[in-house]
Amino acid sequence: MNAPAKPLAAPVVAQNGVAQMKLFATGLLVLMAFAYFGAREVQPDYPMLAWVEAFAEAAMVGGLADWFAVTALFRHPMGLPIPHTAIIPKNKDRIGAALANFIKQNFLTPVVISRRMAKLDLASAAGRFLASPSIGEGKMRAGASRLIADLAESLGDERLGGLFKSAVSKRLKEMEVAPLIGRTLAVTINEDRHLPLLDAAIQWLARGLDANESVIRDMVRQRVSWVLRVASLDDKLSDAILDGLRKLAVEMREDPAHPMRIKVEVALADFANDLQEDPELMAKVEGWKLQLIENESVGLWLDGLWQQARNAVIRAARNPDAVMAGQLGDVLVNAGHNLQQDERLKAAINKYARRTVVGMAASYGDNMVKLVSDTIKGWDATTITERLENAVGRDLQYIRINGTLVGGLVGVTLHALHALGI
C-alpha cells in the first residue's frame, strides 16, 4: 500500500529581521514590567514616581494585549487552545480561496486587463527590441535561445520526427491535390507562364530525336515488309520520318500559332479543367497521391526534411548573434523600424495583443485562480504560517511596540485627569 502523499512545503523565506524586532518588542514589555513593579515599590517614598507607575502599568496592558493579538494570528498564545486563536493555520484553505478570488476580481477581469493593456505600447517595445536590442535584452535573447536549443536537443528525436512525419502525412492525405493542381495549371496557362515549359518540352523532343535516331530506324526496319528492306527503301522511310519530326519540332518552337502547338495548349487547358471537375480523374490523382505518400522514399525524404529543420533551429538558437547578423537580422531590424514608425501597424498589433490577453484572462482566469488556491492548500500549515509571519512580522512587532507606548501615554493621561479631579 502506498504511503499517503506529504503536503507540499512552501518556499523558505528569509527572516527579514523578524527575530530582532520580536526581541525588541518583548524587551520593551519586560522593561515596562520592571518599571511598574519598581515604581510601585518605592512610590510611597517618591510620590512623583506615580506618573511612572501609571505609564508602565498602562504600557504593560497595551503591550500584552497587542502581543496576544499578534500571536493569535499565527499560533495559540502560550500553547493554550483559546478560541479564535491560531487563525491562519486553521483557516489556511479559506484564506487561499479568498486570496484567489481577490486576484480574480481585481486583476484578472477583462475590464481591468483591457484598461491596463490600453496603456501599454507592446508594438513599439517589440520594434525597439528588434531594431536595436540593448545589453539586457541581448542577455534575455541569449538565455531564451539556449533554452530553445536545450529543449530541441533533449526531446526525443525519433518520437518528434515520427510526430512531424505523421502530421505532414495526415495533412497531405486530407488535402485534395487534384483541384489544387488543376487551379494552379489553369492560372499558369492564363498568365502564359507555361510557355517556357512548353518550349523546353519541344526542345527536349528535338534532342530526343537526335539521341534516339538509331532506335527509330530499327523500329521502322522491323515494321516494314521485307520487300522494302530488300529495295533499301526502309532507310529512306526512316529519313523521311526523322526529317518530318525535326521539322515539326522546329516549326512548333518558332511559331507560337502552330496548329499542333495550339492543340497541346488546348489539351493542357482541358486537363486543368478535368482535374477540378472530372470525378474519375480526381479519384485517380488521389490514389496516386496516397501511393506516393506511402512510398518509402517519401518517408525518407520527410525524415531528412525534419532533421534539416531541427538542426537549423538548434544552430540558430546556439548562435543567435550570427543569425541576427545575416539577412534574417536585416529583415528583423527593418521590421523593428516599421513597428516604431507605422502608426496603423502599431495600433493593429496592440489591439490584437490586448484582445489576446483579455481573451486568455476570460478563458483561463478560473484556472489561474484555482492554481493559486490549490497551491496554498497544498502547503503545510506550519510552513505557510512561518512564511507569512516572516513576510509581515516586522510590521506586526511594530504594532506591539506602538501598543506598549500608546498604552503608556493613555495611562499617563488618565493619571493626570485623576490628579486634576476630573
Protein Blocks (a to p, Z undefined) as FASTA:
>chain_A
ZZdddddddddddfklmmmmmmmmmmmmmmmmmmmmmmmmmmmmmmmlmmmmmmmmmmmm
mmmmmmmmmmmmmmcehhiacehiaklmmmmmmmmmmmmmmmmmmmmgfklmmmmmmmpc
fklmmmmmmmmccfklmmmmmmmmmmmmmmmmmpcfklmmmmmmmmmmmmmmmpcfklmm
mmmmmmmmmnopmmmmmmmmmmmmmmmmmmmmmmmmmmmmmmmcfklmmnopmmmmmmmm
mmmmmmmmmmmmmmmkbfklmmmmmmmmmmmmmmmmmmklmmmmmmmmmmmmmpmklmmm
mmmmmmmmmmmmmmmmmmmmlmmmmmmlmmmmmmmmmmmmmmmlmmmmmmmmmmmmmmmm
mmmmmmmmmmmmmmmmmpcfklmmmmmmmmmmmmmmmmmmmmmmmmmmmmmmmmmmmmno
ZZ
